[in-house]
Amino acid sequence: MLVAGFPAGTFQTNCYLVATSAGAEALVVDPGQDALPGIEELCGRHRLQPVAALLTHGHLDHVWTVAPLAGLATGGPRGTRAPGGR
């Protein structure tokens, strides 16, 4: 089991990637504000492919990067912004 995490954004929300092992598909937990660079770094370091997000609750600091993460997982656009244009 591989669990790797980092504090994301202004709120320093803990974001985690969980996978069975390096080189596997990964679950991203609480992709908060500005989490995409950290997610990409951990995915590159551990050869992970993000395939799903788990949101522990709906507060902005835990869901901010869901849309850009969906673009990363599907190969779609990465420029999606959170509500309010931030």
C-alpha positions as CSV (number, residue, x, y, z in Angstrom):
1,M,0.0,0.0,0.0
2,L,1.3,3.4,-1.0
3,V,0.0,6.5,0.8
4,A,1.6,9.9,0.0
5,G,0.5,13.3,1.0
6,F,1.2,17.0,1.1
7,P,-0.4,20.3,2.4
8,A,-2.2,22.1,-0.4
9,G,-2.9,25.8,-0.9
10,T,-3.4,28.7,1.5
11,F,-5.4,26.5,3.9
12,Q,-2.7,23.8,3.9
13,T,-5.3,21.1,3.5
14,N,-3.9,17.6,3.6
15,C,-4.2,16.0,0.2
16,Y,-3.3,12.3,-0.2
17,L,-2.8,9.9,-3.0
18,V,-3.6,6.2,-2.1
19,A,-2.6,3.3,-4.3
20,T,-1.9,-0.4,-4.0
21,S,1.7,0.2,-5.1
22,A,4.0,2.4,-7.2
23,G,3.0,2.3,-10.8
24,A,-0.7,1.7,-10.0
25,E,-3.9,3.7,-10.3
26,A,-4.4,6.1,-7.5
27,L,-7.2,7.6,-5.4
28,V,-6.8,11.3,-4.7
29,V,-8.2,12.3,-1.3
30,D,-9.3,16.0,-0.7
31,P,-7.6,17.8,-3.7
32,G,-7.8,21.2,-2.2
33,Q,-6.7,24.6,-3.4
34,D,-3.7,24.6,-5.8
35,A,-3.2,20.8,-5.3
36,L,-2.6,19.9,-8.9
37,P,1.2,20.6,-8.9
38,G,1.6,18.4,-5.8
39,I,-0.5,15.7,-7.3
40,E,1.5,15.7,-10.5
41,E,4.7,15.6,-8.6
42,L,3.7,12.6,-6.6
43,C,2.2,10.8,-9.6
44,G,5.5,11.3,-11.5
45,R,7.6,10.2,-8.5
46,H,5.6,7.1,-7.9
47,R,4.4,6.5,-11.5
48,L,0.8,6.8,-10.4
49,Q,-2.3,7.4,-12.6
50,P,-5.1,9.3,-10.7
51,V,-8.4,7.7,-11.5
52,A,-10.8,8.9,-8.8
53,A,-11.2,11.5,-6.1
54,L,-12.5,11.0,-2.6
55,L,-13.9,14.2,-0.9
56,T,-14.2,13.8,2.9
57,H,-16.7,16.8,2.9
58,G,-17.8,19.6,0.7
59,H,-15.8,22.6,2.1
60,L,-14.0,24.6,-0.6
61,D,-10.6,23.8,0.8
62,H,-11.2,20.1,0.2
63,V,-12.7,20.2,-3.3
64,W,-11.0,23.1,-5.1
65,T,-9.0,21.1,-7.5
66,V,-11.6,18.4,-8.5
67,A,-12.3,19.8,-12.0
68,P,-8.6,20.3,-13.0
69,L,-7.9,16.8,-11.5
70,A,-10.6,15.3,-13.8
71,G,-8.8,16.9,-16.7
72,L,-5.5,15.4,-15.6
73,A,-7.0,11.9,-15.2
74,T,-8.8,12.0,-18.6
75,G,-6.2,13.9,-20.6
76,G,-8.6,16.7,-20.9
77,P,-8.1,20.5,-20.3
78,R,-6.3,21.5,-17.2
79,G,-7.3,25.2,-17.2
80,T,-10.6,24.8,-15.4
81,R,-11.0,27.1,-12.5
82,A,-13.0,26.9,-9.2
83,P,-16.2,28.9,-8.8
84,G,-15.3,32.6,-8.5
85,G,-12.5,32.3,-11.1
86,R,-9.7,31.6,-8.6
